[in-house]
Amino acid sequence: MRNERIGFYPGTFDPITNGHTDIILRATKIVDRLVVGVARNIGKGPLFSTEERLDIVREEIANIPDPTTRDRVEVKAYDTLTMHFAMEQGASVIVRGLRAVSDFEYEFQMAGMNNRLNPNIETVFLMANDKYQFIASRFVKEIAQLGGDVTPFVSARVAQHIARRIGRDNGKRAAKR
Ligand code: ADP
C-alpha cells in the first residue's frame, strides 16, 4: 500500500509480557503496519538469546486471533541505533509503552534525543490496559527465579519457555555444587 503508516516498536522483550502484547495490539490501531524490533545489544545476562526472544515474540504474534491485525505485524532483530533502524523500516512513528511515572524521565529524554536525530519521526506513547500496567520483564524473571507463578503476567506459552529455561539453569547450578 502506498502512503501506509509504519510504526516501529523497539524493546528488549526478555521475554515478551502481556503488557508488551497489549501495546502491540493498541499500536496496530494507529498504524497500518507495525515492526516490532527486538534489540540485540542488551546489557549482560539476558534470560533469552536474541534468536529466542525473536522466536517467542513471533509465536505471540502468530497467536493474535484476528488475522487482519496479526498480518500487519512483523518482528525483526536489530543492533543499530533505534532511529536508524526505524528509518530503514520506513517508519513514521516510534511506539513506546508508558507504565508509571518511573518510565517517564527515561522515555522523555530518549524521545527528545531521537527527535534531534530525525525530527520527521514522532515518538508516540501508549498505555497498556490497567491490568497490565505494572508488568515488567525484569520482575517476571525475578518472580520465576524465586519459584513464583508468572502466569498472570505472561501468556501460557511464555510461562513455559521461562519454566524450561529456569529449570535448566537451576539444574546446571545444582550439578556444579
Ligand atoms: P522492560 O522495560 O519490561 O524490560 P522493554 O525494554 O522490552 O521492557 O520495553 C519495551 C517498551 O515496552 C518500553 O517502551 C516499555 O516502557 C514498554 N513496556 C514494557 N512493559 C510494559 C507494560 N506493562 N505496559 C506498558 N508498556 C510497557
Backbone and ligand atoms as CSV (ligand in chain L), in Angstrom:
chain,resi,resn,atom,element,x,y,z
A,1,MET,N,N,0.847,-1.190,0.000
A,1,MET,CA,C,0.000,0.000,0.000
A,1,MET,C,C,0.889,1.250,0.000
A,2,ARG,N,N,0.572,2.209,-0.854
A,2,ARG,CA,C,1.366,3.438,-0.836
A,2,ARG,C,C,0.878,4.311,0.313
A,3,ASN,N,N,1.778,5.135,0.817
A,3,ASN,CA,C,1.428,6.028,1.911
A,3,ASN,C,C,0.966,5.318,3.172
A,4,GLU,N,N,1.364,4.083,3.316
A,4,GLU,CA,C,0.935,3.418,4.545
A,4,GLU,C,C,1.787,3.932,5.709
A,5,ARG,N,N,1.159,3.962,6.857
A,5,ARG,CA,C,1.855,4.450,8.043
A,5,ARG,C,C,2.493,3.251,8.757
A,6,ILE,N,N,3.823,3.344,8.892
A,6,ILE,CA,C,4.546,2.236,9.518
A,6,ILE,C,C,5.024,2.669,10.900
A,7,GLY,N,N,4.806,1.817,11.871
A,7,GLY,CA,C,5.273,2.103,13.227
A,7,GLY,C,C,6.397,1.147,13.599
A,8,PHE,N,N,7.290,1.617,14.464
A,8,PHE,CA,C,8.387,0.764,14.937
A,8,PHE,C,C,8.301,0.707,16.459
A,9,TYR,N,N,8.198,-0.492,16.988
A,9,TYR,CA,C,8.110,-0.667,18.448
A,9,TYR,C,C,9.354,-1.419,18.934
A,10,PRO,N,N,10.338,-0.687,19.446
A,10,PRO,CA,C,11.570,-1.333,19.886
A,10,PRO,C,C,11.528,-1.752,21.353
A,11,GLY,N,N,12.268,-2.780,21.674
A,11,GLY,CA,C,12.355,-3.199,23.078
A,11,GLY,C,C,13.291,-4.381,23.218
A,12,THR,N,N,13.430,-4.836,24.448
A,12,THR,CA,C,14.306,-5.994,24.660
A,12,THR,C,C,13.492,-7.292,24.670
A,13,PHE,N,N,12.275,-7.202,25.153
A,13,PHE,CA,C,11.370,-8.352,25.134
A,13,PHE,C,C,12.034,-9.612,25.719
A,14,ASP,N,N,12.544,-9.464,26.932
A,14,ASP,CA,C,13.262,-10.593,27.570
A,14,ASP,C,C,12.529,-11.074,28.813
A,15,PRO,N,N,11.412,-11.736,28.696
A,15,PRO,CA,C,10.668,-12.082,27.493
A,15,PRO,C,C,9.484,-11.124,27.311
A,16,ILE,N,N,8.752,-11.345,26.214
A,16,ILE,CA,C,7.550,-10.549,25.941
A,16,ILE,C,C,6.494,-10.843,27.016
A,17,THR,N,N,5.869,-9.781,27.540
A,17,THR,CA,C,4.845,-9.934,28.587
A,17,THR,C,C,3.471,-9.540,28.032
A,18,ASN,N,N,2.450,-9.725,28.854
A,18,ASN,CA,C,1.103,-9.293,28.446
A,18,ASN,C,C,1.046,-7.781,28.244
A,19,GLY,N,N,1.919,-7.054,28.942
A,19,GLY,CA,C,1.982,-5.592,28.773
A,19,GLY,C,C,2.457,-5.255,27.363
A,20,HIS,N,N,3.544,-5.904,26.925
A,20,HIS,CA,C,4.052,-5.665,25.564
A,20,HIS,C,C,2.990,-6.007,24.508
A,21,THR,N,N,2.350,-7.163,24.685
A,21,THR,CA,C,1.368,-7.601,23.678
A,21,THR,C,C,0.214,-6.605,23.600
A,22,ASP,N,N,-0.187,-6.094,24.754
A,22,ASP,CA,C,-1.264,-5.109,24.775
A,22,ASP,C,C,-0.855,-3.848,24.004
A,23,ILE,N,N,0.402,-3.423,24.182
A,23,ILE,CA,C,0.889,-2.239,23.456
A,23,ILE,C,C,0.917,-2.535,21.948
A,24,ILE,N,N,1.342,-3.726,21.578
A,24,ILE,CA,C,1.380,-4.102,20.150
A,24,ILE,C,C,-0.029,-4.009,19.555
A,25,LEU,N,N,-1.009,-4.556,20.262
A,25,LEU,CA,C,-2.390,-4.537,19.752
A,25,LEU,C,C,-2.901,-3.105,19.626
A,26,ARG,N,N,-2.583,-2.274,20.608
A,26,ARG,CA,C,-3.023,-0.872,20.540
A,26,ARG,C,C,-2.338,-0.149,19.388
A,27,ALA,N,N,-1.035,-0.445,19.200
A,27,ALA,CA,C,-0.290,0.241,18.133
A,27,ALA,C,C,-0.870,-0.093,16.762
A,28,THR,N,N,-1.365,-1.315,16.584
A,28,THR,CA,C,-1.915,-1.685,15.263
A,28,THR,C,C,-3.169,-0.872,14.938
A,29,LYS,N,N,-3.740,-0.218,15.962
A,29,LYS,CA,C,-4.920,0.615,15.676
A,29,LYS,C,C,-4.515,1.973,15.109
A,30,ILE,N,N,-3.254,2.356,15.326
A,30,ILE,CA,C,-2.868,3.690,14.841
A,30,ILE,C,C,-1.880,3.646,13.674
A,31,VAL,N,N,-1.378,2.451,13.353
A,31,VAL,CA,C,-0.503,2.353,12.171
A,31,VAL,C,C,-1.037,1.258,11.249
A,32,ASP,N,N,-0.626,1.320,9.998
A,32,ASP,CA,C,-1.055,0.284,9.056
A,32,ASP,C,C,-0.211,-0.976,9.237
A,33,ARG,N,N,1.078,-0.746,9.480
A,33,ARG,CA,C,1.985,-1.870,9.668
A,33,ARG,C,C,2.870,-1.583,10.877
A,34,LEU,N,N,3.142,-2.603,11.661
A,34,LEU,CA,C,3.983,-2.407,12.846
A,34,LEU,C,C,5.183,-3.344,12.762
A,35,VAL,N,N,6.377,-2.763,12.920
A,35,VAL,CA,C,7.586,-3.589,13.015
A,35,VAL,C,C,7.977,-3.622,14.485
A,36,VAL,N,N,8.004,-4.808,15.057
A,36,VAL,CA,C,8.452,-4.948,16.445
A,36,VAL,C,C,9.947,-5.240,16.379
A,37,GLY,N,N,10.752,-4.398,17.015
A,37,GLY,CA,C,12.210,-4.553,16.941
A,37,GLY,C,C,12.757,-5.142,18.225
A,38,VAL,N,N,13.396,-6.283,18.092
A,38,VAL,CA,C,13.995,-6.940,19.255
A,38,VAL,C,C,15.472,-6.541,19.293
A,39,ALA,N,N,15.847,-5.779,20.318
A,39,ALA,CA,C,17.219,-5.262,20.390
A,39,ALA,C,C,18.201,-6.382,20.719
A,40,ARG,N,N,19.260,-6.458,19.918
A,40,ARG,CA,C,20.283,-7.486,20.189
A,40,ARG,C,C,21.178,-7.082,21.349
A,41,ASN,N,N,21.530,-5.779,21.369
A,41,ASN,CA,C,22.504,-5.353,22.382
A,41,ASN,C,C,21.807,-4.991,23.665
A,42,ILE,N,N,21.696,-5.945,24.541
A,42,ILE,CA,C,21.146,-5.558,25.834
A,42,ILE,C,C,22.149,-6.003,26.865
A,43,GLY,N,N,22.381,-5.180,27.857
A,43,GLY,CA,C,23.387,-5.426,28.902
A,43,GLY,C,C,23.691,-6.911,29.070
A,44,LYS,N,N,24.434,-7.231,30.060
A,44,LYS,CA,C,24.804,-8.639,30.186
A,44,LYS,C,C,23.669,-9.447,30.816
A,45,GLY,N,N,23.692,-10.701,30.499
A,45,GLY,CA,C,22.819,-11.651,31.157
A,45,GLY,C,C,21.348,-11.633,30.835
A,46,PRO,N,N,20.950,-11.515,29.555
A,46,PRO,CA,C,19.522,-11.698,29.278
A,46,PRO,C,C,19.140,-13.150,29.556
A,47,LEU,N,N,17.882,-13.380,29.893
A,47,LEU,CA,C,17.447,-14.758,30.148
A,47,LEU,C,C,17.406,-15.528,28.835
A,48,PHE,N,N,16.987,-14.842,27.764
A,48,PHE,CA,C,16.860,-15.491,26.456
A,48,PHE,C,C,17.779,-14.810,25.445
A,49,SER,N,N,18.352,-15.627,24.552
A,49,SER,CA,C,19.213,-15.070,23.497
A,49,SER,C,C,18.352,-14.252,22.535
A,50,THR,N,N,19.005,-13.501,21.665
A,50,THR,CA,C,18.238,-12.706,20.694
A,50,THR,C,C,17.340,-13.614,19.865
A,51,GLU,N,N,17.890,-14.723,19.371
A,51,GLU,CA,C,17.092,-15.596,18.499
A,51,GLU,C,C,15.897,-16.152,19.263
A,52,GLU,N,N,16.114,-16.487,20.531
A,52,GLU,CA,C,14.997,-17.000,21.336
A,52,GLU,C,C,13.939,-15.924,21.559
A,53,ARG,N,N,14.388,-14.717,21.872
A,53,ARG,CA,C,13.427,-13.624,22.108
A,53,ARG,C,C,12.620,-13.342,20.848
A,54,LEU,N,N,13.323,-13.417,19.721
A,54,LEU,CA,C,12.678,-13.203,18.422
A,54,LEU,C,C,11.609,-14.284,18.186
A,55,ASP,N,N,11.990,-15.540,18.407
A,55,ASP,CA,C,11.040,-16.650,18.192
A,55,ASP,C,C,9.839,-16.530,19.119
A,56,ILE,N,N,10.098,-16.148,20.371
A,56,ILE,CA,C,8.998,-16.079,21.350
A,56,ILE,C,C,8.043,-14.939,20.979
A,57,VAL,N,N,8.594,-13.797,20.547
A,57,VAL,CA,C,7.715,-12.692,20.130
A,57,VAL,C,C,6.911,-13.134,18.913
A,58,ARG,N,N,7.573,-13.803,17.966
A,58,ARG,CA,C,6.864,-14.244,16.739
A,58,ARG,C,C,5.731,-15.205,17.087
A,59,GLU,N,N,5.992,-16.075,18.065
A,59,GLU,CA,C,4.969,-17.034,18.486
A,59,GLU,C,C,3.759,-16.293,19.073
A,60,GLU,N,N,4.043,-15.236,19.849
A,60,GLU,CA,C,2.934,-14.455,20.428
A,60,GLU,C,C,2.125,-13.777,19.332
A,61,ILE,N,N,2.830,-13.242,18.347
A,61,ILE,CA,C,2.127,-12.553,17.248
A,61,ILE,C,C,1.275,-13.570,16.482
A,62,ALA,N,N,1.838,-14.751,16.253
A,62,ALA,CA,C,1.112,-15.788,15.499
A,62,ALA,C,C,-0.172,-16.179,16.216
A,63,ASN,N,N,-0.231,-15.932,17.522
A,63,ASN,CA,C,-1.420,-16.294,18.296
A,63,ASN,C,C,-2.419,-15.161,18.470
A,64,ILE,N,N,-2.198,-14.045,17.810
A,64,ILE,CA,C,-3.211,-12.976,17.835
A,64,ILE,C,C,-4.399,-13.507,17.041
A,65,PRO,N,N,-5.585,-13.559,17.673
A,65,PRO,CA,C,-6.712,-14.217,16.998
A,65,PRO,C,C,-7.144,-13.544,15.691
A,66,ASP,N,N,-7.072,-12.212,15.627
A,66,ASP,CA,C,-7.605,-11.526,14.449
A,66,ASP,C,C,-6.544,-11.451,13.337
A,67,PRO,N,N,-6.766,-12.149,12.213
A,67,PRO,CA,C,-5.741,-12.169,11.163
A,67,PRO,C,C,-5.462,-10.795,10.567
A,68,THR,N,N,-6.475,-9.904,10.562
A,68,THR,CA,C,-6.228,-8.590,9.940
A,68,THR,C,C,-5.302,-7.749,10.825
A,69,THR,N,N,-5.225,-8.095,12.111
A,69,THR,CA,C,-4.252,-7.434,12.990
A,69,THR,C,C,-2.911,-8.160,12.870
A,70,ARG,N,N,-2.957,-9.460,13.049
A,70,ARG,CA,C,-1.750,-10.301,13.073
A,70,ARG,C,C,-0.888,-10.094,11.824
A,71,ASP,N,N,-1.546,-10.048,10.673
A,71,ASP,CA,C,-0.810,-9.980,9.410
A,71,ASP,C,C,-0.134,-8.640,9.183
A,72,ARG,N,N,-0.432,-7.671,10.034
A,72,ARG,CA,C,0.184,-6.352,9.859
A,72,ARG,C,C,1.368,-6.143,10.804
A,73,VAL,N,N,1.739,-7.218,11.526
A,73,VAL,CA,C,2.838,-7.088,12.489
A,73,VAL,C,C,4.011,-7.961,12.042
A,74,GLU,N,N,5.187,-7.361,12.021
A,74,GLU,CA,C,6.400,-8.093,11.659
A,74,GLU,C,C,7.384,-7.988,12.808
A,75,VAL,N,N,8.220,-8.990,12.983
A,75,VAL,CA,C,9.172,-8.956,14.095
A,75,VAL,C,C,10.586,-9.077,13.533
A,76,LYS,N,N,11.467,-8.149,13.924
A,76,LYS,CA,C,12.837,-8.166,13.400
A,76,LYS,C,C,13.827,-7.884,14.522
A,77,ALA,N,N,15.002,-8.511,14.429
A,77,ALA,CA,C,16.055,-8.181,15.399
A,77,ALA,C,C,16.851,-7.010,14.831
A,78,TYR,N,N,17.397,-6.191,15.720
A,78,TYR,CA,C,18.230,-5.099,15.218
A,78,TYR,C,C,19.325,-4.789,16.210
A,79,ASP,N,N,20.462,-4.279,15.671
A,79,ASP,CA,C,21.548,-3.944,16.592
A,79,ASP,C,C,22.161,-2.582,16.273
A,80,THR,N,N,21.405,-1.793,15.511
A,80,THR,CA,C,21.891,-0.444,15.202
A,80,THR,C,C,21.137,0.553,16.076
A,81,LEU,N,N,21.382,1.821,15.836
A,81,LEU,CA,C,20.668,2.860,16.562
A,81,LEU,C,C,19.166,2.713,16.266
A,82,THR,N,N,18.347,2.841,17.299
A,82,THR,CA,C,16.894,2.681,17.110
A,82,THR,C,C,16.386,3.582,15.985
A,83,MET,N,N,16.839,4.854,15.998
A,83,MET,CA,C,16.343,5.788,14.979
A,83,MET,C,C,16.751,5.350,13.580
A,84,HIS,N,N,17.981,4.859,13.449
A,84,HIS,CA,C,18.426,4.428,12.119
A,84,HIS,C,C,17.608,3.233,11.642
A,85,PHE,N,N,17.343,2.322,12.543
A,85,PHE,CA,C,16.577,1.136,12.141
A,85,PHE,C,C,15.141,1.535,11.799
A,86,ALA,N,N,14.587,2.456,12.573
A,86,ALA,CA,C,13.220,2.930,12.291
A,86,ALA,C,C,13.175,3.545,10.885
A,87,MET,N,N,14.218,4.323,10.545
A,87,MET,CA,C,14.259,4.957,9.217
A,87,MET,C,C,14.377,3.900,8.126
A,88,GLU,N,N,15.236,2.925,8.364
A,88,GLU,CA,C,15.404,1.840,7.381
A,88,GLU,C,C,14.087,1.108,7.108
A,89,GLN,N,N,13.261,1.022,8.146
A,89,GLN,CA,C,11.990,0.314,8.000
A,89,GLN,C,C,10.906,1.194,7.367
A,90,GLY,N,N,11.241,2.459,7.141
A,90,GLY,CA,C,10.264,3.383,6.563
A,90,GLY,C,C,9.230,3.835,7.588
A,91,ALA,N,N,9.581,3.734,8.873
A,91,ALA,CA,C,8.605,4.090,9.924
A,91,ALA,C,C,8.428,5.604,10.023
A,92,SER,N,N,7.199,6.021,10.334
A,92,SER,CA,C,6.996,7.440,10.617
A,92,SER,C,C,6.735,7.663,12.102
A,93,VAL,N,N,6.499,6.585,12.834
A,93,VAL,CA,C,6.362,6.728,14.287
A,93,VAL,C,C,7.126,5.627,15.015
A,94,ILE,N,N,7.686,6.025,16.154
A,94,ILE,CA,C,8.278,5.054,17.074
A,94,ILE,C,C,7.268,4.910,18.205
A,95,VAL,N,N,6.931,3.685,18.533
A,95,VAL,CA,C,5.935,3.430,19.574
A,95,VAL,C,C,6.662,3.012,20.851
A,96,ARG,N,N,6.271,3.613,21.958
A,96,ARG,CA,C,6.805,3.175,23.253
A,96,ARG,C,C,5.633,3.008,24.206
A,97,GLY,N,N,5.805,2.151,25.190
A,97,GLY,CA,C,4.773,1.977,26.202
A,97,GLY,C,C,5.147,2.793,27.418
A,98,LEU,N,N,4.164,3.346,28.091
A,98,LEU,CA,C,4.444,4.071,29.332
A,98,LEU,C,C,3.738,3.358,30.458
A,99,ARG,N,N,4.488,3.058,31.469
A,99,ARG,CA,C,3.863,2.474,32.659
A,99,ARG,C,C,3.668,3.605,33.648
A,100,ALA,N,N,4.345,3.536,34.766
A,100,ALA,CA,C,4.123,4.567,35.780
A,100,ALA,C,C,5.012,5.769,35.494
A,101,VAL,N,N,5.004,6.695,36.415
A,101,VAL,CA,C,5.846,7.886,36.326
A,101,VAL,C,C,7.306,7.482,36.144
A,102,SER,N,N,7.646,6.329,36.684
A,102,SER,CA,C,9.034,5.872,36.644
A,102,SER,C,C,9.577,5.741,35.224
A,103,ASP,N,N,8.743,5.429,34.254
A,103,ASP,CA,C,9.216,5.326,32.867
A,103,ASP,C,C,9.410,6.703,32.246
A,104,PHE,N,N,8.761,7.696,32.832
A,104,PHE,CA,C,8.632,8.972,32.129
A,104,PHE,C,C,9.961,9.647,31.826
A,105,GLU,N,N,10.804,9.757,32.844
A,105,GLU,CA,C,12.052,10.511,32.708
A,105,GLU,C,C,12.933,9.950,31.585
A,106,TYR,N,N,13.107,8.644,31.621
A,106,TYR,CA,C,13.929,7.975,30.618
A,106,TYR,C,C,13.325,8.145,29.223
A,107,GLU,N,N,12.029,7.905,29.135
A,107,GLU,CA,C,11.349,7.973,27.838
A,107,GLU,C,C,11.346,9.408,27.293
A,108,PHE,N,N,11.202,10.364,28.193
A,108,PHE,CA,C,11.181,11.776,27.825
A,108,PHE,C,C,12.521,12.172,27.192
A,109,GLN,N,N,13.602,11.729,27.835
A,109,GLN,CA,C,14.931,12.061,27.317
A,109,GLN,C,C,15.171,11.376,25.986
A,110,MET,N,N,14.809,10.106,25.933
A,110,MET,CA,C,15.049,9.340,24.713
A,110,MET,C,C,14.254,9.927,23.546
A,111,ALA,N,N,12.984,10.274,23.799
A,111,ALA,CA,C,12.156,10.839,22.727
A,111,ALA,C,C,12.757,12.165,22.252
A,112,GLY,N,N,13.272,12.959,23.185
A,112,GLY,CA,C,13.866,14.252,22.840
A,112,GLY,C,C,15.113,14.068,21.985
A,113,MET,N,N,15.955,13.124,22.382
A,113,MET,CA,C,17.196,12.889,21.629
A,113,MET,C,C,16.867,12.309,20.256
A,114,ASN,N,N,15.914,11.389,20.214
A,114,ASN,CA,C,15.541,10.796,18.922
A,114,ASN,C,C,14.981,11.851,17.986
A,115,ASN,N,N,14.238,12.807,18.558
A,115,ASN,CA,C,13.676,13.870,17.741
A,115,ASN,C,C,14.774,14.743,17.130
A,116,ARG,N,N,15.879,14.892,17.862
A,116,ARG,CA,C,17.017,15.634,17.306
A,116,ARG,C,C,17.663,14.848,16.172
A,117,LEU,N,N,17.689,13.536,16.335
A,117,LEU,CA,C,18.317,12.700,15.297
A,117,LEU,C,C,17.492,12.724,14.013
A,118,ASN,N,N,16.171,12.737,14.172
A,118,ASN,CA,C,15.295,12.806,12.993
A,118,ASN,C,C,13.940,13.392,13.389
A,119,PRO,N,N,13.755,14.686,13.114
A,119,PRO,CA,C,12.506,15.340,13.532
A,119,PRO,C,C,11.282,14.875,12.755
A,120,ASN,N,N,11.488,14.080,11.698
A,120,ASN,CA,C,10.328,13.618,10.919
A,120,ASN,C,C,9.676,12.378,11.514
A,121,ILE,N,N,10.345,11.767,12.477
A,121,ILE,CA,C,9.767,10.562,13.085
A,121,ILE,C,C,9.324,10.909,14.506
A,122,GLU,N,N,8.035,10.764,14.757
A,122,GLU,CA,C,7.497,11.093,16.080
A,122,GLU,C,C,7.530,9.870,16.990
A,123,THR,N,N,7.763,10.108,18.273
A,123,THR,CA,C,7.596,9.016,19.237
A,123,THR,C,C,6.197,9.147,19.820
A,124,VAL,N,N,5.443,8.060,19.815
A,124,VAL,CA,C,4.127,8.101,20.459
A,124,VAL,C,C,4.122,7.127,21.628
A,125,PHE,N,N,3.454,7.553,22.691
A,125,PHE,CA,C,3.410,6.739,23.902
A,125,PHE,C,C,2.018,6.172,24.075
A,126,LEU,N,N,1.973,4.894,24.364
A,126,LEU,CA,C,0.685,4.246,24.602
A,126,LEU,C,C,0.697,3.664,26.000
A,127,MET,N,N,-0.469,3.614,26.598
A,127,MET,CA,C,-0.561,2.996,27.922
A,127,MET,C,C,-1.281,1.665,27.800
A,128,ALA,N,N,-0.758,0.681,28.509
A,128,ALA,CA,C,-1.403,-0.630,28.474
A,128,ALA,C,C,-2.680,-0.567,29.311
A,129,ASN,N,N,-3.538,-1.531,29.113
A,129,ASN,CA,C,-4.709,-1.725,29.954
A,129,ASN,C,C,-4.266,-1.724,31.421
A,130,ASP,N,N,-5.075,-1.188,32.313
A,130,ASP,CA,C,-4.597,-1.075,33.708
A,130,ASP,C,C,-4.268,-2.428,34.343
A,131,LYS,N,N,-4.812,-3.511,33.800
A,131,LYS,CA,C,-4.456,-4.856,34.314
A,131,LYS,C,C,-2.978,-5.167,34.094
A,132,TYR,N,N,-2.393,-4.525,33.085
A,132,TYR,CA,C,-1.031,-4.895,32.676
A,132,TYR,C,C,0.011,-3.833,32.960
A,133,GLN,N,N,-0.443,-2.698,33.476
A,133,GLN,CA,C,0.465,-1.557,33.544
A,133,GLN,C,C,1.669,-1.737,34.437
A,134,PHE,N,N,1.535,-2.583,35.422
A,134,PHE,CA,C,2.634,-2.726,36.386
A,134,PHE,C,C,3.621,-3.818,35.964
A,135,ILE,N,N,3.354,-4.480,34.850
A,135,ILE,CA,C,4.196,-5.636,34.485
A,135,ILE,C,C,5.522,-5.182,33.869
A,136,ALA,N,N,6.621,-5.756,34.342
A,136,ALA,CA,C,7.934,-5.505,33.747
A,136,ALA,C,C,8.646,-6.851,33.610
A,137,SER,N,N,9.305,-7.044,32.464
A,137,SER,CA,C,10.010,-8.316,32.221
A,137,SER,C,C,10.975,-8.637,33.363
A,138,ARG,N,N,11.627,-7.591,33.861
A,138,ARG,CA,C,12.626,-7.780,34.930
A,138,ARG,C,C,11.995,-8.468,36.152
A,139,PHE,N,N,10.803,-8.026,36.532
A,139,PHE,CA,C,10.162,-8.614,37.714
A,139,PHE,C,C,9.618,-10.003,37.405
A,140,VAL,N,N,9.167,-10.186,36.175
A,140,VAL,CA,C,8.692,-11.513,35.778
A,140,VAL,C,C,9.833,-12.522,35.962
A,141,LYS,N,N,11.036,-12.129,35.523
A,141,LYS,CA,C,12.189,-13.037,35.645
A,141,LYS,C,C,12.529,-13.292,37.108
A,142,GLU,N,N,12.491,-12.230,37.907
A,142,GLU,CA,C,12.813,-12.387,39.332
A,142,GLU,C,C,11.817,-13.311,40.017
A,143,ILE,N,N,10.530,-13.104,39.716
A,143,ILE,CA,C,9.491,-13.935,40.336
A,143,ILE,C,C,9.703,-15.390,39.954
A,144,ALA,N,N,9.967,-15.613,38.647
A,144,ALA,CA,C,10.150,-17.000,38.184
A,144,ALA,C,C,11.382,-17.622,38.840
A,145,GLN,N,N,12.460,-16.836,38.930
A,145,GLN,CA,C,13.688,-17.381,39.511
A,145,GLN,C,C,13.506,-17.760,40.979
A,146,LEU,N,N,12.569,-17.075,41.648
A,146,LEU,CA,C,12.330,-17.387,43.059
A,146,LEU,C,C,11.163,-18.357,43.236
A,147,GLY,N,N,10.748,-18.959,42.129
A,147,GLY,CA,C,9.741,-20.031,42.221
A,147,GLY,C,C,8.299,-19.550,42.221
A,148,GLY,N,N,8.070,-18.270,41.906
A,148,GLY,CA,C,6.697,-17.753,41.890
A,148,GLY,C,C,5.987,-18.053,40.574
A,149,ASP,N,N,4.680,-17.809,40.587
A,149,ASP,CA,C,3.844,-18.075,39.422
A,149,ASP,C,C,3.798,-16.833,38.530
A,150,VAL,N,N,4.202,-16.978,37.287
A,150,VAL,CA,C,4.224,-15.805,36.402
A,150,VAL,C,C,3.038,-15.785,35.431
A,151,THR,N,N,2.140,-16.761,35.561
A,151,THR,CA,C,1.039,-16.833,34.577
A,151,THR,C,C,0.099,-15.611,34.568
A,152,PRO,N,N,0.031,-14.802,35.635
A,152,PRO,CA,C,-0.792,-13.597,35.476
A,152,PRO,C,C,-0.142,-12.541,34.575
A,153,PHE,N,N,1.137,-12.683,34.288
A,153,PHE,CA,C,1.876,-11.602,33.614
A,153,PHE,C,C,2.278,-11.896,32.175
A,154,VAL,N,N,2.359,-13.187,31.857
A,154,VAL,CA,C,2.788,-13.583,30.500
A,154,VAL,C,C,1.834,-14.650,29.995
A,155,SER,N,N,1.866,-14.933,28.700
A,155,SER,CA,C,0.988,-15.976,28.163
A,155,SER,C,C,1.453,-17.339,28.667
A,156,ALA,N,N,0.585,-18.336,28.547
A,156,ALA,CA,C,0.944,-19.694,28.988
A,156,ALA,C,C,2.170,-20.188,28.224
A,157,ARG,N,N,2.265,-19.799,26.946
A,157,ARG,CA,C,3.425,-20.229,26.128
A,157,ARG,C,C,4.716,-19.632,26.684
A,158,VAL,N,N,4.676,-18.335,26.991
A,158,VAL,CA,C,5.888,-17.686,27.505
A,158,VAL,C,C,6.237,-18.261,28.881
A,159,ALA,N,N,5.205,-18.527,29.691
A,159,ALA,CA,C,5.465,-19.102,31.029
A,159,ALA,C,C,6.198,-20.439,30.884
A,160,GLN,N,N,5.837,-21.210,29.870
A,160,GLN,CA,C,6.516,-22.499,29.644
A,160,GLN,C,C,7.968,-22.302,29.234
A,161,HIS,N,N,8.203,-21.329,28.360
A,161,HIS,CA,C,9.593,-21.053,27.945
A,161,HIS,C,C,10.421,-20.671,29.176
A,162,ILE,N,N,9.829,-19.844,30.039
A,162,ILE,CA,C,10.562,-19.394,31.232
A,162,ILE,C,C,10.841,-20.592,32.142
A,163,ALA,N,N,9.810,-21.429,32.338
A,163,ALA,CA,C,9.969,-22.576,33.248
A,163,ALA,C,C,11.071,-23.499,32.733
A,164,ARG,N,N,11.076,-23.733,31.423
A,164,ARG,CA,C,12.106,-24.614,30.845
A,164,ARG,C,C,13.491,-24.008,31.037
A,165,ARG,N,N,13.618,-22.710,30.784
A,165,ARG,CA,C,14.919,-22.060,30.892
A,165,ARG,C,C,15.418,-22.046,32.341
A,166,ILE,N,N,14.539,-21.719,33.250
A,166,ILE,CA,C,14.968,-21.605,34.645
A,166,ILE,C,C,15.230,-22.985,35.224
A,167,GLY,N,N,14.425,-23.950,34.826
A,167,GLY,CA,C,14.662,-25.336,35.265
A,167,GLY,C,C,16.034,-25.793,34.812
A,168,ARG,N,N,16.389,-25.468,33.556
A,168,ARG,CA,C,17.681,-25.888,33.013
A,168,ARG,C,C,18.825,-25.192,33.754
A,169,ASP,N,N,18.664,-23.870,33.981
A,169,ASP,CA,C,19.719,-23.126,34.675
A,169,ASP,C,C,19.908,-23.643,36.102
A,170,ASN,N,N,18.793,-23.956,36.777
A,170,ASN,CA,C,18.901,-24.460,38.151
A,170,ASN,C,C,19.572,-25.828,38.153
A,171,GLY,N,N,19.252,-26.621,37.133
A,171,GLY,CA,C,19.877,-27.942,37.003
A,171,GLY,C,C,21.381,-27.814,36.865
A,172,LYS,N,N,21.805,-26.852,36.026
A,172,LYS,CA,C,23.249,-26.634,35.799
A,172,LYS,C,C,23.918,-26.225,37.100
A,173,ARG,N,N,23.222,-25.323,37.834
A,173,ARG,CA,C,23.783,-24.819,39.084
A,173,ARG,C,C,23.924,-25.957,40.105
A,174,ALA,N,N,22.881,-26.815,40.144
A,174,ALA,CA,C,22.911,-27.924,41.097
A,174,ALA,C,C,24.060,-28.865,40.746
A,175,ALA,N,N,24.296,-29.085,39.438
A,175,ALA,CA,C,25.340,-30.000,39.009
A,175,ALA,C,C,26.715,-29.457,39.394
A,176,LYS,N,N,26.876,-28.134,39.397
A,176,LYS,CA,C,28.160,-27.513,39.746
A,176,LYS,C,C,28.478,-27.650,41.234
A,177,ARG,N,N,27.400,-27.712,42.049
A,177,ARG,CA,C,27.601,-27.705,43.501
A,177,ARG,C,C,28.310,-28.943,43.978
L,1,ADP,P1,P,11.021,-3.960,30.010
L,1,ADP,O1,O,11.135,-2.497,30.383
L,1,ADP,O2,O,9.838,-4.634,30.629
L,1,ADP,O3,O,12.279,-4.750,30.075
L,1,ADP,P2,P,11.302,-3.486,27.171
L,1,ADP,O4,O,12.590,-2.798,27.207
L,1,ADP,O5,O,11.224,-4.679,26.294
L,1,ADP,O6,O,10.641,-3.959,28.514
L,1,ADP,O7,O,10.164,-2.436,26.793
L,1,ADP,C1,C,9.839,-2.018,25.514
L,1,ADP,C2,C,8.792,-0.948,25.616
L,1,ADP,O8,O,7.590,-1.513,26.147
L,1,ADP,C3,C,9.140,0.210,26.534
L,1,ADP,O9,O,8.608,1.394,25.972
L,1,ADP,C4,C,8.444,-0.127,27.824
L,1,ADP,O10,O,8.135,1.032,28.566
L,1,ADP,C5,C,7.176,-0.775,27.275
L,1,ADP,N1,N,6.548,-1.662,28.242
L,1,ADP,C6,C,7.057,-2.762,28.814
L,1,ADP,N2,N,6.166,-3.313,29.672
L,1,ADP,C7,C,5.043,-2.539,29.616
L,1,ADP,C8,C,3.769,-2.553,30.277
L,1,ADP,N3,N,3.482,-3.484,31.184
L,1,ADP,N4,N,2.879,-1.590,29.986
L,1,ADP,C9,C,3.192,-0.620,29.096
L,1,ADP,N5,N,4.366,-0.534,28.441
L,1,ADP,C10,C,5.290,-1.476,28.690
